[in-house]
Amino acid sequence: MKPRLLVIATVVAGVSLVAGGAWSAAGADPAQAPPGTTCTWGGTPAQPTGTFTISPGVTNIPLDAPARFYVTGELAGDPGCTGTLTYIGQIDAGGTCSFATFEGEAAGIPGITHFAGVGVGPFGPARLYDKDGKIVASENADVNTVDNIPHYLDCGTPQGFTGGNFSSVIVFVDQQ
């Protein structure tokens, strides 16, 4: 299924496209990572280094309108898992701290252009898509971090939960 985009955001200048990495060649369309390739994004559960912001913050009351969503972190892991991956998108209207759908543009891994997912509590698994709308990888974010846990009570405030840190694992799948 091709992700629905309500807001198309401009990708932040300077986001690495993993130039010269294992998945790219100068002057050519970058090759897709092979199935089974596994990357960490934003560190590890023990040392999360990825960051995200949500504006306006999510609360226990469903959003009246979409919230802007920005996520970034360094890639590591298998060959080709280098550089910075960035999401720019939205949490859809109706989203809350306990459940939300989200989507947007992705930059930083050759061949991946969009993401879409469903967040349940502190977990936000997403599907990663190529320009043709094919699912090429799964991404499993974890925002259940030591730094974020005290801010879960922000869900009960007017400002809401506005961001924090995370770690994630990305696994490339067979497109056939």
N, C-alpha and C positions, 0 to 999 in steps of 0.2 A: 504494500500500500504506500503510495506517495504521501509524504507529510503535508499537511495543510499549513500554509503560512499566511497569517493575518497581517504580520508586520515584517517587512523586509528591512533588515538593518544593514548599515554600512560596516563592513569588516574593518576593524582597527588596523591602521597602517603599521607596518613593522612586524606583523605576525609572521613567524617563520613558516615557509612552505617546505621545510626539510630539504632544501636545495642541496644537491650533491649527496643525499642520503641513499640508503639501499633501495629506495623505491622510486628514484627519480633519475632522469637523464636530461642534460642541458638541451633546450630547444625542442623537447618532445613532451607529449602528455605523460604525466607520471604513471608508472605502473601501480596496480593495486597490490597491497600486501597479500602474500599467499594465505589461504585458509589455515587457521591454527596459530597464526602470528598473535602473540600476546604482548600487549603494552601495559605498563602502569601509567597512570595519568594523575598528576597532583600528589606524588609521593605514595606512601603506603599507609595502611590503617594505623601502624605504630608511629609514623611520622608524616601526617598529612601536610602537604605544602600547596595544594591547589586552593584557589580562592573563588568565591562567588558573591555576587550582589543581586538583590531583588528590590525593585522600586516600582510602586510602593511595596512595603513589606507584606508578607502573608500573615494572616491571623486565623483565629478559629471561625471567623465569619467569612463566607464565600466572597471572593473578589467581585466587585461590580464590573470591572473592566480588566483587560489583561495587564499584567505587571511585567516591566522590563527585566530581563534576566541576562547577566553577564558572568561567564565562567571561564577561567584560564588556569593552566598548569603545565608543568614540564612533563614530557614523555620520557620513558625509559623502558627497558626490557629487551625483547628480541631485537635482532638486527633490523634497522629502519625505524625503531621507536626512539626518535630523537627530535628535539625542537620543542615548540610550544603549541598546544592545541587550545583553541579558543572557541567558545560558543557565544553567539549573540542572538537572543531570541526573546521569548515571552513565556510566562506562566499564564495559561488561559483564564478568562473570566470564569468564576465559579470555584477557582482553586482555593484551598485552605492549607493550613499547616499539616493536616493529616492526609490530604489527598489532592493531587493536582495533575493536570496534563500540561505538557510543555513542548515547544518546538522552536526551531530557528535555524540559522546558518552556522556552519562549522568551518574553521580554517586551521590548517596546520598539519594535516595528514593528507598526502596526495590521494586524490580520488574521492575523498569524503567532502561533501558539500552541505549536507543538512543533517539534522537530528530531530527526533521526536521521542517522547517517552511519557511515562506515568510515574509520578512520585507518590509513594505510600510511606508516611512517616519520614524517617531519616534516610530512606533509600530511594534512589531515583534512576532506575534502569532506563536506558534509551536505546533506540535503534539508530544506527548510523547509515546514511544513504549516499549513493553516488549521484551524479548529475542526472541520471536516467530514472531515479527513484527506486533503484534496487537496493535492498538491504545488503550491506557489505560487512558489517560488524555489529557487535553488541557492546554496550558500555554500561557498567554497573557501579554507579557512584554511591559513596557512603559518606553522609554528612554527620554520622553519629560519632563525633570526635570529642575529645576532652574539652577543647575550647568552645565547641558549640553547645554542649549539654546545658550549661547555665542559661543559655539564651532561648531554650525551648519555652520558657515561661513568657518570652516576648510575644508568643502567639496570642496571649490574653491581653495584650496592650493595643492601643490604637495604632502605634507605629508598626507593630508586628515584627516578625523575624525577617531581617534585612540582609542577611548574608553571614559568611563565615569561611571555614576551610573545609576541605574534603580530600579524599583519595578515591581512585577508581581503577578498574581493570577493563581493558578493551580487548576483545577477542574477535579476530576476523573469521568470517564464515565462508563456506563454499557458495558461490552465487548461482549454481546450477539448479 
